[in-house]
Amino acid sequence: MRTKLKSIILASTFVLIGICISCNATSNLEKGSNSSAIDGVWELSHFYNLGNGDTLSVDTSKVQHKIYLDGHVIWNTDPAEDASEWHGYGTYTFKNDTITETLTSMSKSMQSDVNTYVIPIERSNNTYKQVNTYERNDTIFQNIEIYKKLN
């Protein structure tokens, strides 16, 4: 009788663990269903800088990475020529081909009153393109970054 009771308790424990794992996996899929398409390690492959629609520079040697995972983002690049560091960490959401990054920790060179970035992207299987537009004096600049997925 004792052995049978132990077997029932053990089997019930395994069933409950299986249910909990299944519920957690379903919950993570539902929570991350929009982010799963962007989750992964991304490497910059092309960087274009435009001024009023004219190409000012093209760089395919710039080293820059973004890692999106479970609602978190970490971003880094090689130091600039002046040795300034550029990196950040925070959270993100991905919905309707728009990434919204909220950086909570960043290099001194990135610190400003703005820590949330809304980034519309164009996505294909293993690449995405983001365009950052800003204005200085009478010139409209665009930084176009094309990332390839590494994993």
Disulfide bonds with the S-S distance in Angstrom:
none
